[in-house]
């Protein structure tokens, strides 16, 4: 077997082992979530960059950028942006929007960057995917190492308490003629979402699995990583965080 075949086989095994590798690279992921409120997301970017008072042309890393929609908007706000994601297909799509101050690359968030950034954004619950809990700490350390001396990082995560209180166990969403049957539950400290559907006579089944990290969990991880938590917000308008009611857990740190 050639080296290329070996690498291909390793990648296939990785895809089977990690739900995010296989699911995020399918067109169905983007179909299911096509109706996300991106105007709200842009308002979040406006509020966040204003709060951080980032300098003109600041270097910003959009970590786990997907197809780059938010990287593109941050670039339109005047920042020098790098979007990074593990999904090959997403990065290939995002690269079509590159310019002198907007670039994309395939990257594992557990690995620090050689270059330093004025701000690092990890948005819309793009954390806590790994099978090994140690990887969450490794990721935080990598973010810390990738920040400039005066840089800020932001993790925008779900508020686990609110999510569990309002969890919808079963629902069906029809998008582009596909019926997505969704089941949600808590198991072994993770929130699971099972997604089953049929398209063109073929059955599909994907699983999303995110570590149910609370604020206390993040505080413990950040202390271990030598990170300073500066501020907390509970929604995209940057309102105060409430443990049981807030929709989001938005953490500003350095």
Secondary structure by P-SEA (a helix, b strand, c coil): ccaaaaaaaaaaaaaaacccccccccaaaaaaaccccaaaaaaaaaaaaaaaccccccbbbbccccccaaaaaaaaaccbbbbbcccaaaaaaaaccccccbbbbbccccccccbbbcbbbbccccccccccaaaaaaaaaaaaaaccccbbbbbbccaaaaaaaacccccccccccbbbbbbbbbcccbbbbbbbbccccbbbbbbbbbccccaaaaaaaaaaacccccccccccccccccccccccbbbbcc
